[in-house]
Amino acid sequence: MSSPTPIAAPPGPDGPPAQCCAPLATDGLSEREAAATAELFKALADPARVRIVNRLATSGRPVCVCDLVEPLGLTQPTVSFHMKKLVDAGLLRRERRGRWAYYSLDPAVVGRLADVLRLEADVLRLEEGGSDGSGAS
C-alpha cells in the first residue's frame, strides 16, 4: 500500500514546508500554514469529491472506483480523476489488489481536518449585543 503525500505548503525562507493543517482558530496563522490548509479545502471544493469522501466515510471498508461510478452518476474516468485529486491531497489511501485499486480515508488526515474545523465556542459567539448566536434575544 502506498503512503499518501501529506498536504504541505512549499518551503519558505524560514524553514521546511508547513504540514497540513493548522486549526483555523490558531492565533497568528502563518502564510505557509494558511497555504497548506487552503490546499486541503481546494481538494474538497468540488461536490463530486465531497460525495466521494462521504461514500468512503460511510462504507466501513476500502472501496473500488468501479463501486462508485453508478452511485455517483459519473463515468469511470471522471471518478478516477477525482480520486487522484483526493489521493494527491493526502485525504485518501490507495491500496492495490491485483489490477484493482481500493481507496479509503486516511484516518490521520481526517483527524487533522477535524482539528482544522474545530472552533472554540467563544470564537463563534457573536459580539453584538451579547448574543450567543442562537437567534434568541
Buried (B, 14 or more C-beta within 10 A) or exposed (E): EEEBEBBBBEEEEEEEBBBBBBBBBBEEBBEBBBBBBBBBEEBBEEEBBEBBBEBBEEBEEBBEBEBBBEEBEBEEEBBBEBBEBBBBBBBBBBEEEEEEBBBBBBEEBBEBBEBBEEEEEEEEEEEEEEEEEEEEE
